[in-house]
């Protein structure tokens, strides 16, 4: 369907794509992944014909229709329904001509073609797509200008899906969607009858939709079969092979250099030495594995406060005296990890702002610890950063009186060391700006973090680093996110914001997803059991305490396994290439090496058993 051959793109004096080549399977669903700044959007723009490569060739079947969302959201007085219908330009053109044509033969041709493209079912298809993306009947017929930018981008996505191109290009389509809309989009794309090239950083989304992963790294492309989890396994195997090959190459290089040093001055061996100099020059270095120190999130833990941090007692909150949410009864303790569920527009952000003390209750009571500090993250903070200032200037202004070393230490927690601290914000990637915003809101070690869609603009590896940092953080966490992997790995309480209130959701995220996919969100609320919340909190705290100890055991076992595996590799090298062996192993006989290897393997089996026991215990606690 799509062949890329040696594509080269240079932007601003920097080579973004450097001989990128790949052959994408017809009707394949391909997930394009790579670190922030790797050039994914650049590649998509090349495929879409919006950017001419400096070199290389792109081939597709003649007449293929490509669909790609423009950067600008649609606007004007047209409604979402009208905008989506207009996206099928052939249908719109045929209908317009049929209204004015007076030639009976031509009218017959027009109606025959309209039937062939199933034009009469188009309104129903357009409405179905809009409903899936969160537009009810009333919203479908409001002017676009009355919607926010995020909702208008949903209209752009609906228009693209409705036009049904032969090659569907999607660049992070879930960024403007809530969890419910993401689930609908997944279901839609799984049955899409043409080729999809999809940029996404969401592990679950990729696993559920794509059948191939196209990995962009250092300007090159590698195609892997399967979803994201399969890609990770294959990449780990490939990296292990590269590491082994690099070890062998370094050993060979050292031998050549030693021979050259010993023999280049002798007349009898100078010719052989010169031959080895040429061999050394021809030896291509094997690429180093990427190790990005900027994937750094380290939330400073606060001093302990007595529970509860916040209690809501029959509270109402809203804007200009008009409640958005009522009858809120909620308690947050210092070790709580809460995810807010519900469609966009149901009030998740309103509840988050109430907890952050940015809104005051209209009715009822809200009690919060007087010493509590809150770190509140939103995408607006990322967008409002001064692009002409540096991270160091931002942090210095927000930490008046702090020493320069303290300011730099806080920046260093989030990967802004050295030159990065003095780089203008306008030159940082979207992921780096998000990291800076997180660094700024946690400068005073808050007791509670409220994170509203923190993963937008973060690549998969950065999201994993953020998850690890949140799990190590010793304060309370409230998350609003459409990233299921983040919710599953960081939250142990779910709160459903729906029907003008918020209440504990007594079920797993899988249960909630099942209700959403069945289109039965109302029944999800009815099915919630009445539980003893105090007992549930106590049980959750005990489970977290046990989980922490088990996680430590598992982590120690992983470290020991890594050490033993390296020891085993060293013994293997000594057995098969004694000249490259460590000094202590080089002295041993083959029999002694085999005995030592057997001892290490036995120990590896013991540690693996300990690791499995700890993880099985963690799974039982989670269950």
Buried (B, 14 or more C-beta within 10 A) or exposed (E): BBEBBEBBBEEEEEBBBBBBBBEBBEEBBBBBBBBBBBBBBBBBBBBBEBBEBEEBEEEBEEEEBBBBBEEEBBBEEBBBBBBBBBBBEEBBEBBEEBEEEEEEEEEEBBEEBBEEBEBEEBEEBBBBBBBBBBBEEEBBEBEBEEBEEBBBBBBBBBBBBBBBBBBBBBBBBBBBBBBBBBBBBBEBBEEBEBBBBBBBBBBBBBBBBBBBBBBBBEBBBBBBEBBBEBBBEBBEEBEEEBEEEBBEBEBBBEEBEEBBEEBBEEEEBEEBBEEBBEBBEEEEEBEEEEEEEBBBBBBBBBEEBEBBBBBBEEBBBBEEEEBBBBBBBBBBBBBBBBBBBBBBBBBBBBBBBBBBEBBEBBEBEBEBBEEBBBBBBBBEBBEEBEEEBBBBBBBBEBBEEBEEEEBBBBBBBBBBBEEBBEBEBEEBBBBBBBBBBBBBBBBBBBBBBBBBBBBBBBBBBBBBBBBBBBBEBBBBBBBBBBBBBBBBBBBBBBBBBBBBBBBBBBBEBEBBBEBBEEEEBEEBBEEBEEEEBEEEBEEBBEBBEBBEEBBEBBEBBEEBBEEBEEBBBBBEBBBEEEEBBEEEBEEBEEEEBEEBBEEBEEBBEEBBEBBEBBBEBBEEEEE
